[in-house]
Every structure is written in C-alpha cells, then in structure tokens.
C-alpha cells in the first residue's frame, strides 16, 4: 500500500476530485479526513470509505476561515494522532471577463481558491513538523499556467497564485522535510465543470482545444495526487504536475 500508516486531510472532499482522492488514498492505506461545506455529501463519502474497509471521517470546513481550518486539523489529529498529507483541493469557478467581474466575485474566488490554500498550508505545517515531515498537494489548474479568452480572469489569477505560492512554500519548508507541489488539471468531469459548461458551445470549444478531445475523469487526477502524496515522490518538491489532456502543450 502506497500510503500505509499515513494520515491525510483533503479539502473539498465531499464530491468530485476530492472524493476520488479520498477513496483512492483509503484504498492505498491512508486514514483520511474529508473537509467540506457540504456536510451531508461529505458524511456519505466518509461512510462509503468505511464500508469498503477504509478509515475515514468528515469535518465541516470553510476553507476561507482560519478558525475553521484550525478546528478541522485539530479534529483530524485528535482522531488519527498525526497529519502526514494535506490536499488543498477545494475550489470554485466563475464566469465573466475583467469588466463584468464584480469586486465581490473577485474577492470570493480569491478567498476560496488562493486564501484557502494559504490557510490550509499554514495550519497543517506545524502538525507536519511534529510528525517529522509531510506532503502538501495544492490543486491549481491548467488555467493557472496560461491565459484564456474564455476563462474567468479571477479564476485564472487565483489558480496562478496557487502555482507560485506552492513554489515559495516548498522552498521555505524543504528543511522541515515537507514537500509542497501543485497539480494542474484540465477539463475534468466534475460538478464544478458541469456548472461552467451550461452552454454546450463552450464545452465544444474547450474540448477542441484539448488534444485528447475529452474530459478527464476525477480518478485520472487522483492518481497523480497520490503519487505526489506518497514517498515515491520523495525527491519532488516545488513541482507542477499538469494533467490536462495536452491542453497547454500547444
């Protein structure tokens, strides 16, 4: 088992990529804590993992609140004894260009997508220091690496922030034996993407720009996250793993 005896916390774990990561981590031996604002769905995923023979718990988490993060990580350590892995998976998406993006929308996207990653990392690091090291995987996006005429500038900027924050945190904490890496998914078949593809013509255009010509599955991202979380990636930090069907290879 690739995560035997590891304890992992996954934000945004109630659905989509976060839920897939939780299931795969548990199958690979990790004790998993899922954090989300969607309590009912989160409890269902945790129970599903337990029913399959894994160990999992759910905690309510507002990623934009430092107090909420402190409570969630404390509950995880109280239950499982330590923290080895953090996956900052939670995120939101919006539409609109520069001129029609409101200040409120900009702030909300930054709070969840960028500030949430900062807060999770900040609160997790002291526990990883106690454990002798750890792995932090921040979910960015291919849109955090390139611009897009169709994408939201607010979303792109927030995911770009995650990309650079990851590198800075990696350098800052390499001496603590804490690795920090980012993952950059392309169009993945999740509820968030479905919300953004209400207009079928937008999906058609995005998939035309994706050389593989299809949406990725959440599991295809989760396997990459698993690698970075595991000791197999012991020489990998500050890296950006792109899982996008070739989108940014143009």
N, C-alpha and C positions, 0 to 999 in steps of 0.2 A: 504493500500500500504506500502510495507516494506521499501521503500526509499523516502517516501513523503518529499518534501521540501529539499532534498539533491542535491548537485551538484557533479557530478563525472567526472573525466578525465580518459580516457582509452587509453593507448598507443598501437600501433599495432591494431587499431580499424577498419581497412578497410576490414578485412576478418577474417575467421577462428574463433578462440575463442574470440578474441577481439570484432568482430562484434556481436557475440552471446551475449556477456556480455552487449554490448551497447543496444541491443534490449530488453533484459530482464530487465536491470536497468530502461529503459524508461517506460516499462510496469508497473514497480513497483513504479513509481512516480518520478524518478530522472530526473534532467536536465543533459544531457550527452554531453560531448565534446570528440570527437574522434581524436586522433593524429596518423599520419602515413606518410610514404613517398609515398604511393600510393594514390595520390590526387583524381584521378577520381573515384576509388572504394570507397574511404572514403566519398566523397561527395554523392555518391549513397546510402551508408548505412545511412548517416545522413538524407537524404531526405526521405528514406523509413521510418525511425523512425518518422519523422514529419508527413508524410502522414498517418501514423497509429494513429496520435493524440498525439504523444510524443513531447518532446522538445530536439533538438539535434543540434550540429554544428560540423563542421570538421575544423581542423587546420593542416597545414603541420608540420611535426615533424621529425627531425633527432635525435634519442634518444642518439646518441654519442656526441651531441653538447650541451653544457650548454646554449649557447645563444639561440639555437632553443627551448630548454625547457623553458627558461625564457619568450620567446615570446609567446609560446603556453599557458602556465599557465596564463600569463597576459591577453591574449585574452579571456580565459575562465572566469576569474574573472570580466573582463570588461563587458562581455555579461551576465553572470548569477549572479554576485555580490559576490561570495564567492567560496570556494573549501572545500568540506567535504570528498571526497573519491578520492583516486588515485589507479588505477590498472596498475601496471607496467607489461604489457602483451607482449610487442614487443620482438621478439627473432628471431634468425636464427640458422640453423643447418648445420653441415658439416659432411663429412665422412673422413675416414682415421685414421691411427694409429699414434703413437708417432713419429716414424722415418719419415713417409711421410707427416706429417703436417708441412707446411711452417711457418716461423715466421710471415709472412703477414697474413696467415689464422688464426693463434692463436690470433694475435692482433685484427683482425676484429671481431672474435667471442667474445672475452673479451670486446671489445668496446661496442658492441650492447647488449649482454646478461648480463654482470656484470656492466660495467660502466654506461650503460643506466639506470639500476635500481638505482644505486647510485645517478645519476644526477636528475632523476625524483623525488626521495625521498628528495634530498637536496632542490630542488626548491619548492616542494609542502609544506614542513613543515612550513615555515613562514606564508603561507596563512592559513594553518590549525590552527596554533597558534592564528591568528587573529579571526578565526571562533570559537575558544574555544575548538577545538579538531577535530579528524577525524579518518579515517581508511585508511591504506595503505595495499594493497594486491599485493604481488610480485609473479609473475608466475615463478616458478622454473621448476622442472621435477622430475619424479621418478629417473632419471639418475643423479640428484643432491644429491641423498642419497646412491646410490650403484654404484659399478663399473660395467663395461660391456665389454665383449670381442668383441662385435660387434659395440658398440657405439664409437663415437669420444672422445678421452681424452680431447680435447679442449672444446667440448660441455659439457661434464660431469663436468669439472673443473669450467666452467663459471656458471653452474647451482648450483654447490656446493657452490660457492661464494655467490650466491643469498640467499641460505639457511642460511648461517652463518651471512651474512650482515643483514638479516631480524631480527634475534635474537638480534644482537647488537643494531640496530636502535630501536627495541621495548623497550629494557631496557633503552636506552638513553632518550627516549621521553615519557615514561609512565607518567611522571609528567606533561606533556602537554596535557594529555587526548588524545593522539594519539596512536592508536593501529596499530601494524605492524605484519602482518602474511604472510606466504608463502603457495602457493598451488603447489602440485607436481603431474601433470597429467602424465598418462602413454601414450600409443599409442592412439592418438586422431585423428579422421578423419578430418584432415585439409590439406590445400595445402602444408604446410611445411612437413608433414608426407608423403604425396604422393611423394614429391621430394626425400625423403630418401628411399622410397620403390620402386624405379625404378626396382630393382632386386627382382622379386617375391619370390625368395628363402629366402631373408632377412625378408620379411614380414611374411612368413610362420614360420620362426624360432622365431621371436618376439612374434607372437600370440600363439605359442606353449608354450612359457614361461609365458604367461598371463593366469591365471586360468580361467577367464571368456571367453577366446578364441575368442575375437573380439576386434575391435577398439571401443573406446568410442566416443560418439557424443560431439561436442563442447558445446551443451547445458548442458550436464552432468557435465562439468567443471564449466560452468557459474553459475549454481545453487549453487555450493559450494562457488564460489567467492561472489555471492550475500549474502550468509549467513555471511561471514566474513566482508563484507562491511556494513552490516546492524547493527542496535542497538541490534539485537538478540544476537550478539556476543560480547556484552559489557564487558564480563569477559574473553575474549580471546585475548591474545597478545603474540607474540614470538612463535606462534604455527606453525606446518607444517601439512597442510591438504593434505593427499595423496588420489588421485582419479585415480587409475591405474589398475582397474580390477583385483587386487590381485597380481600384478607383483612382488612387494617386500615382499610379505608375505611368500615366500618360506623359 
